[in-house]
Amino acid sequence: MIELGERIKEKRISLELSQKQLSELIGVHQTSISQYESGEKTPSIEVLIKLVKALDTTADYLLCLTEFD
């Protein structure tokens, strides 16, 4: 099963964004993006909402509640 971090990375890459670009879009440090993608850290609800908007997807998709975004 694909996890949250893998879905964040998959969407980021599909939009041709670097971790740094995504971090600037949502207002977190690039290290945080790396930690979200590796599963070391879980984004807060506020950050999750920003990720959904920046990655043009749904929370359900990122949280693995659906297979389609």
Secondary structure, DSSP 4 states (H G I P E B T S, - for coil): ---HHHHHHHHHHHTT--HHHHHHHHTS-HHHHHHHHHTSS---HHHHHHHHHHTT--HHHHTTS-S--
